[in-house]
């Protein structure tokens, strides 16, 4: 689904499975518009590219379930705008895949669950400023919930090599990811 317009209606209740239709952009849902737009309550499963991409549009990304199975893909990309992201569940498989990519924007990310079986959680460029709260990171062996607000700004990459909830321990490279070096609820 590609939307290129100003103040377009919300995208809601869409279910995409195995996104092979849009081979040009390889993205299941794209919002490229000026205005305030929403992508809410959708289920996106793709093994052919990114899940949701909000580009130059302010708005909400809420209540979505996004499953990515391709290497190098990202579940949700937020670019060049202000966003409110809440109540999403993102799952990634495949080396170099990410749950969330933040590019030159700002906003709030609340009540989001990141399921990760292999590589990346979140990536960001130097022009971002987001607040994450009640954020859950899940692997097959552990769950880590950060209830306090995590203020993230600037360039960083959260990968399993730097933050890895594993079997009977959680590894954090706190010198690389200072914003995550805080209290959390851990379940093994």
C-alpha positions, 0 to 999 in steps of 0.5 A, a space after each residue: 500500500 503506497 500513500 503519497 498525498 497530503 492529509 490522506 486518511 488513516 490506514 487501518 485494519 489492513 492485513 498483508 501477508 508475504 508482500 511480493 506485490 510492491 517489488 519497486 519499494 519492497 515495503 508493505 505499507 508506505 506513507 509519504 505525505 505532508 500532514 498528520 496521518 495514522 497507520 493503526 491496527 494492521 497486521 504486516 508479514 513480509 519476507 520481501 522487504 520492510 514493513 511500515 515506512 512513515 516518511 515526511 509525515 507526522 502521525 501515529 503508528 499504533 496497534 500494529 503487528 509487524 513480522 519481518 523475515 528477510 535479512 536487511 529489512 526493518 519492521 518500522 521505519 520513521 523518517 523526517 517527522 514527529 511520531 507517536 508510536 504505541 502498542 505495536 509488536 514487531 518481530 524480526 528474523 534474519 541477520 541485519 534486520 531491525 525492529 525499528 529505524 529512526 531517521 531525522 525525527 522525534 517523538 514518543 514510542 510507548 508500549 512496544 514489544 520487540 521480538 528478535 531472533 537474530 540481529 538488530 533491535 533499533 537503529 538511529 541516525 544523528 538527527 533523532 530525538 525519541 522517548 521510549 517508555 514501557 519498552 519490552 525486548 524479547 528473545 527465546 531465552 529472556 524478556 527485558 522490560 524498561 518501564 522508565 523513559 529511555 531518552 534516545 538521541 543521536 546515532 546508535 545501533 542496538 544489536 544483539 552483540 551490544 544488548 543480548 537477553 540470553 540464557 540466565 543473563 543479560 549482556 549490555 555494552 553500557 559504554 555503547 548504549 548508555 541510555 539503556 543502562 538503567 533498571 529493568 524487569 528481567 524474566 528468564 
